[in-house]
Amino acid sequence: MTPRDRRILSFPAVHPCGDISPPTLLASLITLSQSVCNFQPELFPTQRRNARETIRQIGILLVLLQEIRDRGLSIPHSTILCLAELHFALQKINFLMQDCTLQGARLLMLSKSQHVASQFRCLIRAVATSLDVLPLQEFDVCAEVRELAELVTRQARKAKFEVDPSDARACKTLHNVLRLFARGTEPDLSSMQGIIDYLQIRTWMDCNKEISFLEEEISLECRDRDEREVPLLSSLVGFLSYCRGVIFETTEDINQSEGRCSTEMTPLTLTLLTSVNPEDFRCPISLELMTDPVTVSTGQTYDRASIQKWLKAGNTTCPKTGEKLTNTELVPNTTLKRLIQQFCSDNGISLNSPSNRNRNIVAGSPAAAHAVQFLAWFLTRRLAFGTHEQQQKAAYEIRVLARTSIFNRSCLIEVGAVPPLLELLASASNDKPTQENAISALLKLSKHPNGPKNIITSGGLNVILSVLKNGVSLEIRQVAAAIMFYLSSVKEYRKIIGENPEVIPALVELVKEGTTCGRKNAVVAIFGLLLLPRNHQRVVAAGAVPALLDILASSDKEELVTEALAVLAALAENADGARAILEGSALALITGMLRSVTSNVGKEHSASILLSLCVNIGAEVVAVLAKDPSVMPSLYSLVTGGSSQGAKKARFLIKVIQDFHETRTSGLKGSSPPQERSLHVW
């Protein structure tokens, strides 16, 4: 069991099995005792005195156990129960010693100094109790061994395990700082510096490891549905986040703390093309993020568990509208479920626990909330008025802070972090670290519901465009494409972005030459712009069709191929787009996609493209499809295994091909039945 398989200060010890042989149990007791004695008290950030005393006590016990082994004394079975209890206590002591020296746990152990000291006291006394009831008279032991056992028991009962005075002072200062944060008062920096120095947290990386540990501990708490410690843990994260951003000025050890843009960027997906407002993902009944959204007959969506509880209570109306339900069928809303899953993945939200979901939307405690607010103010001031090095450090801190939770992004948006970030980005034409940190920070903030508005109203479109075109690296350019995507997720901005004559060509250029992630981000951003019909011609004119067809012909990345098919399907709905696809000699390529792509979504996009080509081009396309023996089986598989919309389009395309076979006419485009039927498809 590794340390992070369990929550800190939880001791999952197990009793030895009842039929264990005495020599085996003795050997295990010796091994456990040696393990405790191998700890070095000077390496304990806190609890040094208690650790030293524990090692001394267990050292005496080790001598006793080794004497029994070395003398070859017979161990009666009647003593197994006592030795098993001793084994149980030693396991717990081992866990406690591990926790006291665990990397990243320094601040948490300091905050719980009194509790940790009491654990030392209780466990050593458990050792004493086990030895006290051990029937040594049943051993064939000499007087020396008996005296050793009595010495261990006596020493264990007399030993005092209290909080070290220096630990107590540091712990008191820490809790005073947390109380000030909770009241909305910014504590004195020297007090926080004193705590950091006491725990020997010397670098930015040390501080970041402490934060990562605490965040993992919160996740473990929520996983186990025991969340009593979450407010304290959240407060400590807030304290350390403030210290990381304010106290540690140097950036020399930061660059190795996380990957570059290419590794920290999750490729985008078309399911995110909406304003990602977390409030839209809450169940109207429970007000929690939905894990299994279902739609009722009135068209309203609820979390399955909540609406089922509503219906089981005898209610026959829609909770939100009050309308009478015509039936109790619950239809899974798979599109919304994918949106929620992507949103949660994007924001580091776990759906396993309600509090863990809400923790990313609201702060875990008042102290954590105010600490982040003070830090956001500090970083924004540094961006606006600091030296170049301070600005770069602030941009990096915002990048890290905004990645953690929606609440942190809200704080940064509210204090006005976007405009100075844009100014910094605009001034960093050839400065890769600054450009990388500023663009990545803006990406995180663009995911907030108010992020796109802040970027657009601050004149950020041209700044992001400049990076999209001329970023220092392809990875930086792909982040700019991702920001364009989030901007295009807001309906009113699609017109502004599309009317800029350079945006769409720059996205198309990235589709041609970017990394896999960059191409995918550019493709999805283009799709977002296509949601405004007047952008169709602009996308076609920019040469998007050949670039997308090249993805189909050369890429082995299925997600990228699927997204490219989706954009082509949108373009094919327009006559100009359909002609551009046909002129690209893509008919055989698209029919091949219909046959070979593994995902149903990709097959549906392929069928949609072929249907649009039939409608917009006419008999020339239908004739080719009618001669291809692989088309009809692929369409029939969509009818039976696709979504309702995909099956509908497949049935219509089957009908078009069948009509062609029956009539053998060449005037499909001018005939009215297909055109009339096509109106029902879109």
Secondary structure, DSSP 4 states (H G I P E B T S, - for coil): --GGGS-TT-----PPPTT--HHHHHHHHHHHHHHHHT--GGG-SS-HHHHHHHHHHHHHHHHHHHHHHHTT----GGGHHHHHHHHHHHHHHHHHHHHHT-TT-HHHHHHTHHHHHHHHHHHHHHHHHHHHT--GGGS---HHHHHHHHHHHHHHHH------HHHHHHHHHHHHHHHHHHTT-PPPHHHHHHHHHHTT--SHHHHHHHHHHHHHHHHHHHHTT--TTHHHHHHHHHHHHHHHHHT----TTTTTSS--HHHHPPPP-GGG-S---GGGGB-TTT-SBPSSEEE-TTS-EEEHHHHHHHHHTT--B-TTT-PBPS----EE-HHHHHHHHHHHHHHT--SS-HHHHHHTTS-SSHHHHHHHHHHHHHHHHHHHHS-HHHHHHHHHHHHHHHHH-HHHHHHHHHTT-HHHHHHHHHT-SS-HHHHHHHHHHHHHHHTSTTHHHHHHHTTHHHHHHHHHHH-SSHHHHHHHHHHHHHHHTSTTHHHHHHHSTTHHHHHHHHHHHS-HHHHHHHHHHHHHHHTSTTHHHHHHHTTHHHHHHHHHHH---HHHHHHHHHHHHHHHTSHHHHHHHHHTT-HHHHHHHHHH--SHHHHHHHHHHHHHHHHHT-HHHHHHHHH-TTHHHHHHHHHHHS-HHHHHHHHHHHHHHHHHHHH--S-TTT-HHHHHHHHHH-
